[in-house]
Amino acid sequence: MSRIYLNAFDMACVGHQSAGLWRHPEDQGHRYTDVKHWVELAKLLDESGFDALFLADVLGVYDVYNGSRDAAVADAAQVPVNDPTLAVSAMAAATERLGFGLTVSLTYEQPYLLARRLSTLDHLTDGRVAWNIVTSYLESAARNLGLDGQIPHDERYEIAEEYVDVCYKLWESSWEDDAVVRDAERGVFTDPAKVHDIGHKGRYFTVPGPHLCEPSPQRTPVLFQAGASPRGMKFAASHAEAVFVSGPSPKVVRKSVDRLRAAVAERGRDPRSVKIFTMLTPVVAETGELAQAKLREYQELVSVPGAFALFGGWTGVDLAELEVDEPLTYADSDANRSALASFTTADRAWTPRELAGFIGLGGRGPVIAGSPTEVADELERWVEEADVDGFNLAYVTTPGTFADFARLVVPELRRRGRVPEQTEPSTLRERLGFSSPRLAAPHPGAAYRR
């Protein structure tokens, strides 16, 4: 039986993927400003066998629906939202094994600064950090961060190519492994001859170097990516060690997975070396009947305007302008192309009315409601039919969805040999099945290693 990897999918906000469910009396999303909330969640995930807490992020508000941000603001649809990186040190201090996948946009931050922040977190977590590389898709973010408008989609990935090259040079080649000598007798903490300028001068960035940080346990954090557009997939095939895909069914997701694995192979990398995660939202109870009752209770709290606000932000499409029963069609935009493609090039036609019911719980991934065995069966079906390695599990209520899954489904997956018993602490890269804490050849970042 192949291993199934489990990430908890969350965000430093009130409501992430389930519009309106902050109103449920058991939801604790309003505690997102309390570091104790995050420490408690991390300990729950660490003790129950989750591999990582995957934190999404956006740098703007969802203001496409009805030409206004009001629906997103009223429903707390990913706003207010805090920086996802700042609670990681506290969570890491309270855990031993849990990894932390951090979404940080490269469009609005210099690589020299981001490389330092991620190296710092890799040190403070003992090598349990991943970077989810995104280029940002919100027009509102571009306007508030000094641009007249969104950088064109494919150009954002051209910037990303140079950006990660700069980071590889800083992480992999600037400091030699034995640069830090701590020689008190000679009065030398670091050997200057073993710290090197990177001398980067490119189209978008000039970074003479050196890196400000000594080598961290992983040097380069584990690299996640989520691009499903042709240009995004090309980038992922070159750089990603783990990829996040989404879609409403295994058949839809399998198309993306097959294209991605083929693209990875074309670049001389083992297609099985890239771990692929898809998003699901589990609603689990002791019996299937109880789970269905819980699902109906949740569905009654879904906010349609909140769901449409999320969809507008993801795709750039204002559903208020469309007939509620008219199927969606694909159109290029500079927003998140993979989101729109998953509903317009799928195995069925989606109307705005149907979308509200679907994305209102769990966003772009399906909801699986059932008993522990039924949910485990469905996860195994997705692994086999979609050829994925694991799941980003979204929540309906927090921490309730994660607690129910940990209590009911993880033991069943362990019984089936899909999730291991408690493992020894390691770096996140090793936890995901890689043989070393460091980038593996022929990853392009490894070519910079001295």
N, C-alpha and C positions, 0 to 999 in steps of 0.2 A: 504494500500500500504506500502510495506517495504521501509525503508530508503535506499538510495544509497549513499555510501561514495565515496568521490572524492579526490584523491591525484594527484598532478602534479608531474610527474616523470622527474627528471632532473639530472644533474651531473656538477661538477665544472670544465667544459672543454668546448671546442669549439663546438664539435659535439658529441651527446650522442648516439642516436639510428638510426639516418637517415644519412647514409653515403653520403657525397658530398653536402648536402643541406646547408652547410655553404656558398656556392657560391651564394645562392639566395640573391638578393639585399635587401630584407626586413629582413634577418636573423641578429640577434644581438648577436649570440653566441660568436663572437670575443671579446665581452665586459665581458667575464667571469672573467677577472682580476680586474674589476671595482666594488667596493662594492656598488656603486649606482645602478648598474644593478640588483644586488640581492635584494636590498631594494625595488626598483620599482616593481620587479616581486612579492615579498612577499606581498606588499600592494595590487597589483592587485588580487592575489589569496585570500587574507584575506577579501577584500571588496566584492568579488563575490561568497563567500560561499564554496570555497574549504576547505577541512578538514586539509590537510597537504601538505607540500612540501617534497617529498620523494627524497633524494639525494643518488644516486648510487656512487660507488667508485671502483677503482682498484689500485693496488700497483705495477703494472708492465706494460710493453708495449705488444701489440698484435703482436707477432713475429712468429706465426706458418705459416701463408700463405706464400707460396714460400720460406719458411725457412728464412724469413727476417722481420724486423720491418718497412721496407721502405714504404710499402703500407699504414700502419697505420699512420706513421709520415707524409707522403705527404698529406694524406686526413684528418688529424686531427681527426682520429677515436679514440676517448677517450685518446688522447695525443696531446698536453700537457694537464695535469690534475692537479688541485690544491686540497688541503685538503678540504673536504666538511664541516668541522665543524666550520671553523674560521669565516665565515660570518654570522653564526646563531645569535650571539648576536646583531649585527646591524639589522638584519631582525626582530628579536623579539622586539626590541625597537620601531620599526615602525609599529607593528601590535598588535592586541589584541586577536585573536582567532586561527590563523593559527598554526598548529603543524609542527614539523620538524622531519622527519624520517632520521636518519643518519646511513649510511653504514660504519661500522668500523670493520676491520678484527681482530679477536682475535688471529690469528696464530702468529702475529709478534709484539705483545704488551703485557706487563705484566698486569694482571687484576687489580693490585693495582693502577696503573696509569690510566687505562681506567675508572675505577670506579670513580676516582676523577674528570676526565674531564667531564663525563656524569652527575655527581652530580652538578658540577659547571654550566653546561648548563641548567640543570633542574631548578636550582635556578634562573638563569638569564632570563629564558623564562617564569617564573611562572608556571612551570610544563607542558610545551608543547613539550617535547622531547621524541622521540622513538629511540631505538637502533635496527638497522637491523643487526642481528647477522650473520656474514659470516666468513668462514674459509679460503677464498682466493683460487683461482683456476689457477692462472698463474704461469707457470714454471719460467718466467722471474722475478717475484716477489720473489720467493723462492731464486733464485740465488743472487739477489741483497740485500737480507736481511739476508745473512749469512749462508744459507743452501746449500748443494751440489745439492739438487733437491727438488721437491715438496714432502711434507709429504704425505704418502698414504691416499687416500680419507677417508676411514672409521676411520683411526687413528686420522685424524683431528677432527672428531666428538667426539672421546673419550676425546681428549684434551678439546674440547668445553664443554663437560659435567662437567668436573672439574672446568673449567674456570668460568662458570656461577654460580657454587656453591660458589666459592670464592666471586664473585660479590654479590650474595644474602646475604652472611654473612656480607660483608662490608656495603651494603645498608640497610639491614633490621634489623640486630641484634647488630651492633657495638655501635650505639648511641641510647639511649632511647629518646622517643618523647619529654620529658621535661628536657633533659640534659642541654640545654642552659637556664640559669636562669637570667642572666644580673642583678645580685644583686650588685649594686654600694656600698651599705652600708657595705656589708661583703667583697667587693673586689673580688667577684667570678663571672666570666662570664659564665663558664661551670662547672657543678658539676662533679668532677672527678669520683665519684662513679657510675655515669650513662654513662660513656664511657668505652667500653669493648674491650679487645683484641679478635680477632676471632680465634687465635690459629690454623690456618689451616696448615697442613702438609700432602701433598698428593703425588701422583706419579709424577705429572708435576710441581706443584707449592708449595712453602712454603711461607705463609703469616701470620706472627704472629699477625698483626693488631696493632692498631685499624684503622678504616677509618679516613681519613684526613678531611672529610667534615661533617658538621652537617646535619641532615635530610632535604632533599629537598622536594618540594611539593608532588612529586610522590614517593619519595624514590627510587624505582626501575623504570627506564624509561619504557614506553610501549615497549614490546618486539616483534619485527618483525623477521620473518625468511623466507627463500626462498628455502629451500632444498626439492627437489622432488625425490631424490634417496631414496631407502628403508631406509638407515641409516639417511639421512637428514630428512625424514618424521618422523622417530621415535623421533628424537630430537625435531622437531617442535611440535609434538603431546604432548610432555612433557612440553615444555617451552614457545612456542609462544602464544601471545595474538592476533596476526595478521599475516597472511601468504600471501606471494606474489607467485602466480603461473602464468604460461604463456603457451600459446599454440595457434595454428592457427585457432581453431574453438571451439564452446561451447562443442561439443561432446568430443574433446580431453581433454579440461580443466575439464569437469565434472568427468572424470575418476580419476584425481588427487584429486579433491575436495571430492569425495565419499571416497576414500582411507584415506584421511586426517581426515575427520570427524569421520570415524570409529575408526581410531587410537587414536584420542582425547578421544572418549568415552571409549575405552579400558583402558585408564589411569585414569578413574574416573572423567573426566572433562566434562562439558556440551559441546557437539560438536558445539552448536550455540554460545557459548561464544567466540569462535575464529573467528575473522573477516577475510574473505578471499578476497583478491584483485587479479584481473587479469589485464594484460596490453593490452591497446588498443591505437591506434593513431587516433584521430578524425581530419577529414578534413571537415570543415563545412562552408557553405555560406548561403545566404538568400534563395537560391533555390537549388534543386538537380542538375540542369544543371550547375549552377555556381560552385558548389562544385566539380563536375566531371571535369570541365575545369581546376580548380585549381589543382586537383590531377594529371591530365596529365602534367601540367606545372612542378609540383614537380618531377614526374617520369623521366622527361628528364634530371634532374640534378643528378640522383642517380649515385654514383660511384660504379662500380662493384668491383674493387680491394678493396675499402674501406669496402664494405659489406662482401667480403670474408675474409678480415683481422679480422673483428669483429667475424665472425663465427668461424674462427680458434682459436681465443682467448677463446671463450666461450666453445668450444668442444674439442680442441686439434686435430682437423681434418684439414689437409691441402687440401683444395679443388683443389689446383693446381695439385695435384697428381691423381685426379680422372677424369674420362670421364665426360664431361659436361652434358650428357644426361643419365648417369647411376644412378639409384636410390641409395640413401644412405642406409647403414646398420648400426646397432648399434654395438658399441664395447666399452667395459669398458676403461676408462682412469681416470687419477687423475685430470682432468679439471672439468668443470661444467657439470655433467652428465645429469642434468635435461634439459639442452639446447639441447643436442644431442637427448635425448629420445623424446622430443616434435616433432622432425622432422623425426625420424626413427621408432617410434612405434605409429604413428598417424593414422588417418583414410584414409591416402593416402600416396603414395610414392613420395618423393621429390628428384629432381635431382639438381645438382649444378646450372644449368641454371635457373631453377625455383626459387631456393633459392635466387639468386641475385636479382630477381625482388621483392621477398617477403620481405626479411630482409633489403633491401636497404631503405625502409621507415618504421620506427617504430620498427625495430629489430624483436624480436620473437613473437610479437603480431600482430593481423590483423589491417589493416587500414579501418576505417569506414568513407566513404565520402557521404555527403548528406545535406539536409536541416535540420533545427533544429528539426523538427518533425521526420524526417527519422533517424537522429542520436539518438534521445531519444528513438524511437521505438527499435532500435538495442541494445541500452544499456539495455532496459527492457527485450529484448529477451535473452541476455546473462545472466542477473540475474536469469531469470526463468529456462533456459535450462542448464546453467553451475552451478547454485546454488551458485553464488558468492555474496558477500555483497557490493562490490564496485570495483573501477577501479584505477589503476595507469595509468594515461593518459600521454603517451609519446608525444613528439612534433616533427613536421617536421621543422618548423622555430620557433625560440624563440625571443620575447614572443608571436609572432603572433598566434600560435596554441592555446595557453592558453587564449589569449585575445578574439579570435573568439569564443571559447567554452564558456567563461564567459559571453560574450555579447549575444550569440544566443541560447545556449543549456541550461545553468543553469536556465534562466527564464521558459523555457518549462518544465524542470524537477520539478521546484517549482510548476508550475501550476498543475502538475500531482500528487503532494504530495510526490515526491521522494526525494527532497532536501528541508530542512526547510528554512523558512525565517531567517534573521540574528539572531543568537543566542547570549546569554550572554557569556562573556568570561568564560572559564573553563580550567581545565587541559586537556591534550590530551586524557588521559584514559577515562575521563568522556565524552568527545566529541564523542568518539567511542562507547558510549553506556554502559560503565561500571558504576556501582552505586557509586563508590568511587575513589578518586585519587590514592589509593593504590592497590597493587596486591590483587586479590580476591582468597579466598580459593575455591577449593583445589589446586591452583597453587603451585608448589613445592617451589617457592621462599617465599611464605607466611608462610611456616612452620618454617622459621628462625626468624619470628617476635617475639619480646619479649612481 
